[in-house]
C-alpha cells in the first residue's frame, strides 16, 4: 500500500540553505555493507555483518540513515556480535551552532541517543552520552567507496576513550 510516504520523505539532494555544510554527510549518502567488530578491554571479542543506508530527506534539510546488524541477509534468531540493531538516525543542521543535531533510535534495543555532529578535518565526529557516560562516534577514512565508523566511550578515568565498536564499510554499487 503506497501512501506517498517515501516520496514525501526522500529528497534528491541537499537543500541549498545548507551550503557547504551539506558536505559533512554528503560523502556517505548511499548504501553500504561491512563488518562490525565489538571490542572489550582493547581486544576484538566478536564480529557480525552490518549494513547502512543514508539519504537526504525532508526537502534535503536533513540526512537520515538506517543501520542494521546483522545485515538483513544474515539476520536470524542469533543477533551476532551481541548486537541486534535495526535503527535509524536523523541529522538536522543547526546554523546557530554550526553543528548537526543527531538522534539515533533503535526500537529493538529501545535505545535513543542524542549527539552533536561536526566535521573535524576530513572526519565526522559526533559527541553525546549513553547511560550518563560521554560517547564519541566517528566517521573516518571517508573515501568514495569506503569509510570506517568507530564508537568510543569515555573511560572511567575521565580522560581516555575506550573503543567499543568498529565498522568497516564498502559502498554497495547501485
HELIX and SHEET records of a PDB file:
HELIX    1   1 UNK A    5  UNK A    9  1                                   5    
HELIX    2   2 UNK A   16  UNK A   22  5                                   7    
HELIX    3   3 UNK A   23  UNK A   26  1                                   4    
HELIX    4   4 UNK A   72  UNK A   74  5                                   3    
SHEET    1   A11 UNK A  30  UNK A  40  0                                        
SHEET    2   A11 UNK A  43  UNK A  57 -1                                        
SHEET    3   A11 UNK A  62  UNK A  69 -1                                        
SHEET    4   A11 UNK A  85  UNK A  94 -1                                        
SHEET    5   A11 UNK A  99  UNK A 106 -1                                        
SHEET    6   A11 UNK A 111  UNK A 120 -1                                        
SHEET    7   A11 UNK A 123  UNK A 130 -1                                        
SHEET    8   A11 UNK A 133  UNK A 143 -1                                        
SHEET    9   A11 UNK A 146  UNK A 154 -1                                        
SHEET   10   A11 UNK A 161  UNK A 171 -1                                        
SHEET   11   A11 UNK A  30  UNK A  40 -1                                        
END                                                                             
